[in-house]
Amino acid sequence: MSRQKLILRGEPLLPWDFILGKEAINISKEFSGTMPVIPLLCLSVITIVLFVSVKFIPQETFNWRRKIAASLISLAVLFSVYSDVTSLEKTFSLELISWSQKLNYEENGMLLGFILNTTYLSVNKPAEYEEELVKEIMNDTTPPYEVAPNFKPNIIFVMSEAFWDPTLLKEVSFSADPIPYFRSLQKSQTSGVMLSPVYGGGTANTEFEVLTGLSIQFFPQGLVPYVEYARKPIEALPTILKKQGYETTAIHTYDNWFYGRNNVYQNFDFDKFISKEFFHNPEYSGQYIRDTELSRRILEEMKKTDKPDFIYAISMQGHGPYSAEENPNNSIKISGNLSPEPQAILENYTNIVSDVDQSLKLLIEGLEQSREPSIVVFFGDHLPMLGKSFEVYKQANFFQDEINYQDYLKMHSVPFIVWDNFSDNKEKLRLSSNFLSPYILERAKKSGSPTTDFLHTLIQNGSNVVISEQHLPREDISEQEINQYQLLQYDILFGNEYAYHLKPDHKPQANSNYVLGDGQALIVKATPPHTSVIEIEGENFLHDHKVYVNGQLVKTDFENPTYLTASLPKRLNSKSGVLDIQLKLTDSMGNVISESNTYKLESS
C-alpha cells in the first residue's frame, strides 16, 4: 500500500491517511496504561507482510530470516517506548524529515518513519508563545492599502483541478496550443506563477492555504488540515467577506463529503455548499462533471442574489488518472522522445485541459455581459500526476524529484490569472498559495483578518513565498518573519487565540444558517393517488431526489425541477387516511443531505 502511494504521489503511507480514509485511529502523546493503537496496527501489518512473504515468495529471492529479525527488533523498540515517540527520537537520535516523507522513510525505514509522524497528531506549544509576542506581531501588521466599504465587487475563485500548461515541456511538440484563451488572459491581465504546497494530489491543502492564509509548510508533508485541524471555526475568506456584506458560496463538482468539506465549510462561514449531488443532470467528461457545468452554475448563482457574491468553485474534469491508451479522437496531437504509454498519458491530459480552457472562456464572457464589478482568480491546485514516479516529466527532462531546488519549483509551480472588469491592473506575480487571499483582498479593497494583514505586511517587505523547509532559505523571507508567522498560526489554530483577544470582532463563529445545496426542496401540492401514482408539484426538485411516503422509500420518476411522480406499492395504496410525503436526497455514502418539508395528503 505504501509503495503504491509512493509510486503514484511521490510520498508513502502516512498516519493521517487512515483518518482521511475514515479509519478510526485515536493517537495521543498522553495515551498510557494500555497497549497503544499504532503499535497494534504496525504489529498487524508486519504479521501480514511476513506471512505473505514467507508463504508465497521463494526463499532464494527473499531472505525471510533476516527480515523477521529486523522486524522483531523494530517491534521491540516500538513496544519498549509505547506511545512516547519523543523518547524514541531522543534515545536513538532519530530525526523526522517532515519536508520530504520519501526521504523520511528512506532514512528511518517505513515503520519508524510512520511512528515518528504520529508526533504531529498532537501539536506542541512553541517555546516562546505568549500574549505579548502575539500583540507585538499584530501591532506591526496594519495593512497600508485603501479599503472602500461601499465598493463590493463579486469575488470568484476557480480552483481548477490539475490545471497546468503542458507546453512547458520543451522537448515535446504540440499540434496546437491547448490553452489559447488562458494564454490570452496571461497577456492582457494580471498573471503569474503560484507555488502549490502539493504535487499530483492533496487539493484540500492548496484550498486550505488559499482560503485561510495559513501555511501547510508548518505541518509535516502529507498532513491534511481539513481532516485534522479544521474542526472549529477558522477565520477564512468567507468569514472576512461575509462581515462586509457578501453572500458566500462554495461549489464543487464532486461528493460533498470528500475531504470533509461538508463540515469544514460551515466552520469557514460559507452560507451554502453546492456539491455534485445538487447539479441537475449535468454533462460529464469521462467520469467527472465537465467544467463548463461549473462555469454555468457560477453565473447562475450570481444572478440569484442581491448581495455581492464570494464564490469558491472547485472543478474535477482535469482529475486523473489519465488513460495510457492512445485516443484517435484527440484533436491535439503531441510528439517527442516519449515511450508510448507516457506519450498517450500526456496527450490525453493535454486534450482534457484544452476543454477546461473553454470553461474559463465561458465564465469570463458571461461576466463581461454583466454590469456588476467582478474579479476572477483562476488557478490550478497542483501539477497533474502524469504517470507513475513522475514518468512523463522525467522522460521529457522537466524534473526528476523535489530534492533539487529548481526541480522542486517546477514540481510545485502552477499558472494563474486574475481578471477583473473594473481596473487596468496588469502585473506579473510569483507567490505561494497562502499569499493569494491577501493580494485579492487588496485588489478588491476589502479589509482582512489578522492572518491576511500579517501576510500583506510580508508582501510589502518583498516576502511572498513560503515553501518547503529544505528550500525556504533560497527565498526572500527572513527567519524572524517565519517565526512570527508560525507563532500567529499556532495561536489561531491551537493556542489561546490571543489575536482575537486583541481584535474580538475577528473571532469566527460557525455559520448556524449554513446549508448543503441551493435551497430546500418544497412540496406545495400533491394529488391523491390514481392508479397508485401520486403527482407532486413544488420547487427545487433534483434528479436524484427520492420520495418517501410514511417514511418508506417509493419508486420516484423525476420530470423537471417543479414536478415529479411517485408510485405507491399496494401496501400503501390500499391505506386510507393521511399520507406523509417527503423528498430526500442521499449522497454516495448513503447519508441524507437534504430533505423537503413533509406534505400531508388525504388519501381515501
C-alpha positions as CSV (number, residue, x, y, z in Angstrom):
1,M,0.0,0.0,0.0
2,S,2.8,2.4,1.0
3,R,4.8,1.5,-2.1
4,Q,1.9,2.1,-4.4
5,K,1.2,5.5,-2.9
6,L,4.9,6.4,-3.2
7,I,4.9,5.4,-6.9
8,L,1.8,7.4,-7.7
9,R,2.1,10.5,-5.5
10,G,5.8,10.6,-4.5
11,E,5.0,10.1,-0.8
12,P,4.5,7.0,1.3
13,L,1.6,5.9,3.5
14,L,1.2,8.3,6.4
15,P,-0.7,8.1,9.7
16,W,-3.3,10.7,8.7
17,D,-4.1,8.7,5.6
18,F,-6.0,6.3,7.9
19,I,-8.1,9.2,9.2
20,L,-8.8,10.5,5.7
21,G,-9.8,7.0,4.7
22,K,-12.4,7.2,7.5
23,E,-10.5,4.8,9.6
24,A,-10.9,5.5,13.3
25,I,-7.4,6.0,14.9
26,N,-7.0,8.0,18.0
27,I,-3.4,8.7,19.0
28,S,-2.3,11.0,21.8
29,K,1.0,11.6,23.5
30,E,-0.7,11.3,26.8
31,F,-2.1,7.9,26.0
32,S,-0.8,5.5,28.6
33,G,-1.7,2.4,30.6
34,T,-2.9,0.2,27.8
35,M,-1.4,-1.0,24.5
36,P,-1.4,1.9,22.1
37,V,-3.2,1.8,18.8
38,I,-0.3,2.4,16.4
39,P,1.9,-0.4,17.7
40,L,-1.0,-2.8,17.4
41,L,-1.6,-1.5,13.9
42,C,2.1,-1.9,13.0
43,L,2.2,-5.4,14.6
44,S,-0.8,-6.4,12.5
45,V,0.7,-5.0,9.3
46,I,4.1,-6.7,9.9
47,T,2.5,-10.0,10.7
48,I,0.5,-10.0,7.5
49,V,3.5,-8.9,5.4
50,L,5.8,-11.6,6.9
51,F,3.1,-14.3,6.4
52,V,2.7,-13.4,2.8
53,S,6.5,-13.1,2.3
54,V,7.3,-16.5,3.8
55,K,4.3,-18.2,2.3
56,F,4.4,-17.0,-1.3
57,I,7.9,-15.6,-2.1
58,P,10.7,-18.1,-2.9
59,Q,13.5,-18.2,-0.4
60,E,16.1,-17.5,-3.0
61,T,14.6,-14.1,-3.7
62,F,13.6,-13.3,-0.1
63,N,15.8,-13.7,2.9
64,W,12.9,-14.1,5.4
65,R,15.0,-14.9,8.4
66,R,16.9,-11.6,8.2
67,K,13.6,-9.7,7.6
68,I,11.9,-11.4,10.6
69,A,14.9,-10.5,12.8
70,A,14.8,-6.8,11.7
71,S,11.1,-6.7,12.2
72,L,11.3,-8.2,15.7
73,I,14.0,-5.6,16.6
74,S,11.8,-2.8,15.3
75,L,8.8,-4.2,17.3
76,A,10.9,-4.5,20.4
77,V,11.9,-0.8,20.1
78,L,8.3,0.1,19.4
79,F,6.8,-1.6,22.3
80,S,9.5,-0.5,24.7
81,V,8.7,3.1,24.2
82,Y,4.9,2.5,23.9
83,S,3.3,5.8,22.9
84,D,6.1,8.1,23.9
85,V,7.5,8.8,20.5
86,T,9.5,11.7,21.7
87,S,11.6,9.4,23.9
88,L,12.2,7.2,20.9
89,E,13.6,10.1,19.0
90,K,15.9,11.2,21.8
91,T,17.1,7.7,22.7
92,F,18.1,6.7,19.2
93,S,19.0,10.1,17.8
94,L,16.3,9.8,15.2
95,E,15.1,12.7,13.1
96,L,11.8,13.2,11.4
97,I,12.4,14.5,7.9
98,S,9.0,16.3,7.6
99,W,9.7,18.2,4.5
100,S,10.1,15.0,2.4
101,Q,8.3,11.9,3.5
102,K,10.1,9.9,0.8
103,L,13.4,10.7,2.4
104,N,11.9,10.2,5.9
105,Y,11.0,6.7,5.1
106,E,14.3,6.0,3.2
107,E,16.4,7.2,6.2
108,N,14.3,5.8,9.1
109,G,12.5,2.9,7.4
110,M,8.8,2.6,6.9
111,L,7.9,1.5,10.4
112,L,9.9,4.1,12.3
113,G,9.2,6.8,9.8
114,F,5.5,6.1,10.3
115,I,5.8,6.2,14.1
116,L,7.8,9.4,14.1
117,N,5.0,11.1,12.1
118,T,2.5,10.3,14.8
119,T,4.0,13.1,16.9
120,Y,2.2,15.5,14.6
121,L,-1.2,14.2,15.5
122,S,-0.9,16.4,18.5
123,V,0.7,19.9,18.4
124,N,3.4,21.2,20.8
125,K,3.2,24.8,22.0
126,P,6.1,27.0,20.7
127,A,8.7,27.7,23.4
128,E,8.2,31.5,23.2
129,Y,4.4,31.5,22.9
130,E,2.9,34.3,25.0
131,E,0.3,37.1,24.5
132,E,2.8,39.9,24.4
133,L,4.6,38.4,21.4
134,V,1.3,37.9,19.5
135,K,0.4,41.5,20.4
136,E,3.7,42.7,19.0
137,I,3.1,40.9,15.7
138,M,-0.4,42.3,15.5
139,N,0.7,45.9,16.1
140,D,3.1,45.7,13.2
141,T,0.6,44.3,10.6
142,T,-1.8,47.1,9.8
143,P,-2.3,46.9,6.0
144,P,-1.4,50.0,4.2
145,Y,-3.9,49.6,1.4
146,E,-7.1,51.5,0.8
147,V,-10.4,49.9,2.0
148,A,-13.5,51.0,0.2
149,P,-16.6,49.9,2.3
150,N,-19.1,50.9,-0.5
151,F,-17.2,49.1,-3.3
152,K,-18.2,45.5,-3.3
153,P,-17.1,43.6,-6.4
154,N,-18.1,39.9,-6.8
155,I,-15.1,37.8,-5.9
156,I,-14.8,34.5,-7.6
157,F,-12.1,31.9,-7.1
158,V,-11.9,29.0,-9.5
159,M,-9.6,26.2,-8.3
160,S,-9.2,24.2,-11.5
161,E,-8.2,20.5,-10.8
162,A,-4.7,19.8,-12.0
163,F,-4.7,22.8,-14.4
164,W,-1.2,23.3,-15.8
165,D,0.5,24.3,-19.1
166,P,1.8,21.2,-20.8
167,T,3.7,23.3,-23.3
168,L,6.3,23.9,-20.6
169,L,7.7,20.5,-21.6
170,K,10.1,22.0,-24.1
171,E,11.2,18.6,-25.5
172,V,7.6,17.8,-26.6
173,S,5.8,19.3,-29.6
174,F,2.1,20.1,-29.7
175,S,0.0,20.3,-32.9
176,A,-1.9,23.3,-31.3
177,D,-1.9,25.4,-28.2
178,P,-4.1,23.6,-25.7
179,I,-4.9,26.7,-23.6
180,P,-5.2,29.6,-26.1
181,Y,-7.9,31.5,-24.0
182,F,-5.9,31.2,-20.8
183,R,-2.8,32.4,-22.6
184,S,-4.6,35.5,-24.0
185,L,-5.5,36.4,-20.4
186,Q,-1.9,35.9,-19.3
187,K,-1.0,38.7,-21.8
188,S,-3.9,41.1,-21.0
189,Q,-4.5,40.6,-17.3
190,T,-2.5,40.0,-14.1
191,S,-1.0,36.6,-14.2
192,G,1.9,34.6,-12.8
193,V,3.1,31.5,-11.0
194,M,1.6,30.2,-7.8
195,L,3.6,27.8,-5.7
196,S,1.3,25.0,-4.6
197,P,2.2,23.1,-1.4
198,V,1.3,19.7,-3.0
199,Y,2.1,17.7,-6.2
200,G,-0.3,15.4,-8.0
201,G,-3.0,15.4,-5.3
202,G,-3.9,16.9,-1.9
203,T,-6.2,19.5,-3.4
204,A,-7.6,20.4,0.0
205,N,-4.2,21.6,1.2
206,T,-3.9,24.2,-1.6
207,E,-7.5,25.1,-0.8
208,F,-6.7,25.5,2.9
209,E,-3.9,27.9,2.2
210,V,-5.9,30.0,-0.2
211,L,-9.0,30.3,2.0
212,T,-7.2,30.9,5.3
213,G,-3.8,32.3,4.5
214,L,-2.3,29.7,6.8
215,S,0.6,27.6,5.7
216,I,0.8,23.9,5.1
217,Q,4.6,24.2,5.3
218,F,4.4,24.3,9.1
219,F,2.9,20.9,9.2
220,P,4.5,17.6,8.2
221,Q,4.4,16.7,4.5
222,G,1.1,15.0,3.5
223,L,-1.0,16.0,6.5
224,V,-4.5,17.3,5.6
225,P,-5.6,20.1,7.9
226,Y,-9.2,19.7,6.7
227,V,-9.2,16.3,8.4
228,E,-7.1,17.0,11.5
229,Y,-7.3,20.7,12.4
230,A,-10.4,22.4,10.7
231,R,-12.8,21.1,13.4
232,K,-13.5,24.5,14.8
233,P,-14.5,27.9,13.3
234,I,-11.5,29.4,11.5
235,E,-11.4,33.0,10.1
236,A,-11.2,32.4,6.4
237,L,-12.2,34.4,3.3
238,P,-15.9,33.6,3.7
239,T,-15.7,34.9,7.3
240,I,-13.9,38.0,6.2
241,L,-16.2,38.9,3.3
242,K,-19.5,37.8,5.0
243,K,-18.9,40.6,7.6
244,Q,-18.6,43.0,4.7
245,G,-22.0,42.1,3.2
246,Y,-21.2,39.2,0.9
247,E,-23.1,36.1,0.1
248,T,-20.6,33.2,0.5
249,T,-21.0,30.1,-1.6
250,A,-18.8,27.1,-2.3
251,I,-19.4,25.0,-5.4
252,H,-17.8,21.6,-6.1
253,T,-18.5,19.1,-8.9
254,Y,-17.7,16.2,-6.6
255,D,-19.0,14.5,-3.5
256,N,-19.9,16.8,-0.6
257,W,-18.1,14.6,2.0
258,F,-14.8,14.4,0.3
259,Y,-12.0,15.9,2.5
260,G,-14.8,16.6,5.0
261,R,-15.7,19.8,3.1
262,N,-19.4,19.4,4.1
263,N,-18.3,20.1,7.7
264,V,-15.3,22.3,7.1
265,Y,-17.2,24.9,5.1
266,Q,-19.6,25.5,7.9
267,N,-16.6,26.3,10.1
268,F,-15.3,28.6,7.4
269,D,-18.7,30.6,7.4
270,F,-19.9,29.7,4.0
271,D,-23.6,30.2,3.6
272,K,-24.1,27.2,1.4
273,F,-22.2,24.4,-0.3
274,I,-23.4,23.2,-3.7
275,S,-21.8,19.8,-4.4
276,K,-22.3,17.5,-7.3
277,E,-25.4,16.0,-5.7
278,F,-27.2,19.3,-6.3
279,F,-26.3,19.5,-10.0
280,H,-29.3,18.8,-12.3
281,N,-28.5,16.1,-14.9
282,P,-25.0,17.6,-15.6
283,E,-22.9,16.9,-18.6
284,Y,-19.9,14.6,-17.9
285,S,-16.5,14.4,-19.5
286,G,-15.3,10.9,-18.7
287,Q,-16.1,10.1,-15.1
288,Y,-16.3,13.7,-13.9
289,I,-18.7,16.6,-14.4
290,R,-17.5,18.8,-17.2
291,D,-16.1,22.2,-16.1
292,T,-18.4,24.1,-18.4
293,E,-21.2,23.0,-16.0
294,L,-19.3,24.6,-13.1
295,S,-18.9,27.9,-15.1
296,R,-22.7,27.9,-15.8
297,R,-23.5,27.3,-12.2
298,I,-21.3,30.1,-11.0
299,L,-23.1,32.5,-13.4
300,E,-26.5,31.2,-12.3
301,E,-25.7,31.6,-8.6
302,M,-24.6,35.2,-9.1
303,K,-27.9,36.1,-10.7
304,K,-29.9,34.7,-7.8
305,T,-28.5,37.1,-5.2
306,D,-28.9,40.8,-4.5
307,K,-25.8,40.9,-2.4
308,P,-22.2,40.9,-3.8
309,D,-21.0,37.3,-4.2
310,F,-18.0,35.5,-2.9
311,I,-17.8,32.1,-4.7
312,Y,-15.2,29.5,-4.2
313,A,-15.5,26.9,-7.0
314,I,-13.6,23.6,-7.3
315,S,-13.6,21.7,-10.6
316,M,-13.0,18.0,-11.3
317,Q,-12.7,17.5,-15.0
318,G,-8.9,17.6,-15.0
319,H,-8.6,15.0,-12.3
320,G,-6.5,11.9,-13.1
321,P,-5.7,9.2,-13.7
322,Y,-5.2,9.9,-17.4
323,S,-5.5,7.0,-19.8
324,A,-2.3,5.4,-21.0
325,E,-4.0,4.3,-24.3
326,E,-3.9,6.4,-27.4
327,N,-7.2,8.1,-28.2
328,P,-7.6,8.6,-32.0
329,N,-10.3,11.3,-31.4
330,N,-7.8,13.6,-29.7
331,S,-7.8,16.9,-31.6
332,I,-4.4,17.9,-30.3
333,K,-1.5,15.5,-31.1
334,I,1.9,15.5,-29.4
335,S,5.3,14.2,-30.4
336,G,8.6,13.9,-28.6
337,N,11.0,11.4,-27.2
338,L,8.5,9.7,-25.0
339,S,7.7,6.0,-24.8
340,P,4.1,5.0,-26.0
341,E,2.3,5.0,-22.6
342,P,3.7,8.3,-21.3
343,Q,3.0,9.9,-24.7
344,A,-0.6,8.7,-24.5
345,I,-1.0,9.9,-20.9
346,L,0.3,13.4,-21.8
347,E,-1.7,13.7,-25.0
348,N,-4.9,12.6,-23.2
349,Y,-4.2,15.2,-20.4
350,T,-3.5,17.9,-22.9
351,N,-6.9,17.4,-24.6
352,I,-8.6,17.5,-21.2
353,V,-7.0,20.7,-20.2
354,S,-7.9,22.1,-23.7
355,D,-11.6,21.6,-22.9
356,V,-11.1,23.2,-19.4
357,D,-9.8,26.3,-21.2
358,Q,-13.2,26.6,-22.9
359,S,-14.9,26.6,-19.5
360,L,-12.8,29.6,-18.4
361,K,-13.8,31.4,-21.6
362,L,-17.5,30.6,-20.9
363,L,-17.2,32.1,-17.4
364,I,-15.3,35.3,-18.4
365,E,-17.6,36.0,-21.4
366,G,-20.6,35.6,-19.1
367,L,-19.2,38.1,-16.6
368,E,-18.3,40.5,-19.4
369,Q,-22.1,40.7,-20.1
370,S,-22.8,41.7,-16.5
371,R,-22.7,45.3,-15.3
372,E,-21.6,44.2,-11.8
373,P,-18.0,44.7,-10.9
374,S,-16.3,41.3,-10.6
375,I,-12.9,39.8,-10.1
376,V,-11.9,36.2,-11.0
377,V,-8.9,34.2,-9.8
378,F,-8.3,31.1,-11.9
379,F,-5.6,28.7,-10.9
380,G,-4.5,25.1,-10.8
381,D,-4.4,23.3,-7.4
382,H,-1.3,21.3,-8.3
383,L,0.5,19.7,-11.2
384,P,-1.2,16.7,-12.9
385,M,0.1,13.3,-11.9
386,L,1.4,12.2,-15.3
387,G,2.3,8.6,-14.9
388,K,3.9,6.7,-12.1
389,S,7.1,8.0,-10.4
390,F,7.0,11.3,-12.4
391,E,7.4,9.2,-15.6
392,V,6.3,11.8,-18.2
393,Y,8.2,14.6,-16.5
394,K,11.4,12.5,-16.3
395,Q,11.2,11.4,-19.9
396,A,10.6,14.9,-21.0
397,N,13.6,16.1,-18.9
398,F,11.4,18.5,-17.0
399,F,12.2,17.4,-13.4
400,Q,13.4,14.3,-11.5
401,D,12.2,14.8,-7.9
402,E,11.7,17.5,-5.3
403,I,15.2,17.3,-3.7
404,N,16.8,19.7,-6.1
405,Y,15.6,23.3,-5.6
406,Q,14.9,24.0,-9.3
407,D,13.1,20.7,-9.7
408,Y,11.1,21.5,-6.6
409,L,10.0,24.8,-8.1
410,K,9.0,23.1,-11.4
411,M,7.1,20.4,-9.5
412,H,5.0,22.9,-7.5
413,S,4.5,25.8,-9.8
414,V,1.1,26.3,-11.3
415,P,-0.1,29.1,-13.5
416,F,-2.9,31.6,-12.5
417,I,-4.6,34.7,-13.9
418,V,-6.6,37.5,-12.1
419,W,-9.2,39.1,-14.3
420,D,-11.5,42.0,-13.4
421,N,-13.8,44.4,-15.2
422,F,-13.1,47.5,-13.0
423,S,-9.4,48.2,-13.2
424,D,-6.4,48.4,-15.5
425,N,-4.2,46.3,-13.2
426,K,-1.7,44.2,-15.1
427,E,1.1,42.6,-13.1
428,K,3.4,39.6,-13.3
429,L,3.4,37.8,-9.9
430,R,5.2,35.0,-8.2
431,L,3.7,33.9,-4.8
432,S,2.8,30.8,-2.8
433,S,-0.9,29.9,-2.5
434,N,-1.2,31.2,1.1
435,F,-0.5,34.8,-0.2
436,L,-3.2,34.7,-2.8
437,S,-6.0,35.8,-0.5
438,P,-4.3,39.0,0.9
439,Y,-3.4,40.0,-2.6
440,I,-7.1,39.7,-3.8
441,L,-8.4,41.5,-0.7
442,E,-6.2,44.4,-1.6
443,R,-7.3,44.3,-5.3
444,A,-11.0,44.3,-4.1
445,K,-10.3,47.0,-1.5
446,K,-11.7,44.8,1.3
447,S,-10.4,44.6,4.9
448,G,-8.7,41.4,6.0
449,S,-8.0,39.3,9.1
450,P,-5.1,39.2,11.5
451,T,-3.6,36.5,9.3
452,T,-4.1,38.2,5.9
453,D,-3.0,41.6,7.4
454,F,0.3,39.9,8.6
455,L,0.8,38.4,5.1
456,H,0.2,41.7,3.4
457,T,2.9,43.2,5.5
458,L,5.3,40.4,4.4
459,I,4.3,41.1,0.8
460,Q,5.2,44.8,1.3
461,N,8.6,43.6,2.6
462,G,9.2,41.5,-0.5
463,S,8.4,38.2,1.2
464,N,5.6,36.4,-0.7
465,V,6.7,32.8,-0.9
466,V,6.7,30.1,1.8
467,I,7.8,26.7,0.5
468,S,9.4,23.5,1.9
469,E,11.6,23.9,4.9
470,Q,14.5,22.4,2.9
471,H,14.4,25.1,0.2
472,L,13.0,28.0,2.2
473,P,16.4,29.7,2.8
474,R,16.5,30.3,-1.0
475,E,13.5,32.6,-0.8
476,D,13.3,36.2,0.3
477,I,11.8,35.7,3.7
478,S,13.7,36.1,7.0
479,E,13.9,33.6,9.9
480,Q,12.2,36.2,12.1
481,E,9.3,36.5,9.7
482,I,8.9,32.7,9.6
483,N,8.9,32.5,13.4
484,Q,6.3,35.2,13.7
485,Y,4.2,33.5,11.0
486,Q,4.4,30.2,12.8
487,L,3.6,31.8,16.2
488,L,0.5,33.6,14.8
489,Q,-0.7,30.4,13.1
490,Y,-0.3,28.3,16.3
491,D,-2.2,31.0,18.3
492,I,-5.1,30.9,15.8
493,L,-5.3,27.1,15.2
494,F,-4.2,25.6,18.5
495,G,-3.4,28.2,21.1
496,N,-5.3,30.7,23.3
497,E,-6.4,32.9,20.4
498,Y,-4.7,36.0,21.8
499,A,-5.1,37.5,18.3
500,Y,-8.9,37.5,19.0
501,H,-8.4,38.9,22.5
502,L,-6.8,41.9,20.8
503,K,-9.4,42.0,17.9
504,P,-12.5,40.4,19.3
505,D,-14.6,41.3,16.3
506,H,-12.5,38.8,14.2
507,K,-13.2,35.8,16.4
508,P,-15.0,33.4,14.0
509,Q,-18.2,31.5,14.6
510,A,-19.7,28.5,12.8
511,N,-22.5,29.6,10.4
512,S,-25.7,28.3,12.0
513,N,-27.6,29.0,8.8
514,Y,-25.2,27.0,6.6
515,V,-27.0,24.6,4.2
516,L,-26.0,21.9,1.7
517,G,-27.4,22.7,-1.7
518,D,-29.2,25.7,-3.1
519,G,-32.4,25.9,-1.2
520,Q,-34.7,23.3,0.4
521,A,-37.0,21.4,-1.9
522,L,-40.5,22.4,-1.2
523,I,-43.7,20.4,-1.9
524,V,-46.6,22.7,-2.5
525,K,-49.1,20.3,-3.9
526,A,-49.7,16.5,-4.2
527,T,-52.7,14.9,-5.9
528,P,-54.4,11.8,-4.3
529,P,-53.1,8.6,-5.9
530,H,-54.9,7.4,-9.1
531,T,-53.8,4.1,-10.4
532,S,-51.2,4.1,-7.5
533,V,-49.4,7.2,-8.8
534,I,-49.0,10.5,-6.8
535,E,-48.2,13.7,-8.7
536,I,-46.1,16.1,-6.8
537,E,-45.5,19.7,-7.5
538,G,-43.2,22.2,-5.9
539,E,-39.8,23.9,-6.1
540,N,-36.1,22.9,-6.2
541,F,-36.7,19.3,-7.2
542,L,-33.5,17.4,-8.2
543,H,-32.9,14.5,-10.5
544,D,-31.7,12.3,-7.6
545,H,-34.5,13.3,-5.1
546,K,-36.4,10.3,-3.8
547,V,-40.0,10.3,-2.5
548,Y,-40.7,8.8,1.0
549,V,-44.3,8.0,1.9
550,N,-44.9,7.4,5.6
551,G,-41.2,7.0,6.0
552,Q,-40.9,4.4,3.2
553,L,-38.9,4.8,0.0
554,V,-41.1,4.5,-3.1
555,K,-40.4,4.5,-6.8
556,T,-39.7,8.1,-8.0
557,D,-39.8,9.5,-11.5
558,F,-38.2,12.9,-11.9
559,E,-39.8,15.1,-14.6
560,N,-38.4,18.6,-14.0
561,P,-37.4,20.8,-11.1
562,T,-41.1,21.5,-10.2
563,Y,-42.7,18.2,-11.0
564,L,-42.2,14.5,-10.2
565,T,-44.3,11.4,-9.6
566,A,-44.2,8.6,-7.0
567,S,-45.6,5.1,-7.5
568,L,-47.2,3.6,-4.4
569,P,-46.8,-0.1,-3.6
570,K,-50.0,-2.0,-2.8
571,R,-49.4,-1.9,1.0
572,L,-49.5,1.9,0.9
573,N,-52.0,2.4,-1.9
574,S,-54.6,0.4,0.0
575,K,-54.4,2.6,3.1
576,S,-56.8,5.3,3.8
577,G,-56.2,8.4,5.9
578,V,-53.2,10.8,5.8
579,L,-50.1,10.1,3.8
580,D,-46.9,11.9,4.9
581,I,-44.9,12.7,1.8
582,Q,-41.3,13.9,1.8
583,L,-38.4,14.2,-0.6
584,K,-34.9,13.2,0.5
585,L,-31.5,13.4,-1.2
586,T,-28.7,11.0,-0.3
587,D,-25.1,11.1,-1.2
588,S,-22.7,8.3,-2.3
589,M,-22.1,7.4,1.4
590,G,-25.8,6.8,2.0
591,N,-26.2,10.0,4.1
592,V,-29.3,12.1,3.8
593,I,-28.0,15.5,2.9
594,S,-31.2,17.4,2.1
595,E,-34.9,17.0,3.0
596,S,-38.1,18.7,1.8
597,N,-41.0,19.7,4.0
598,T,-43.4,17.0,4.9
599,Y,-46.6,17.3,2.9
600,K,-49.8,15.7,4.4
601,L,-52.0,14.2,1.7
602,E,-55.5,12.9,2.4
603,S,-56.0,9.5,0.9
604,S,-59.4,7.9,0.5
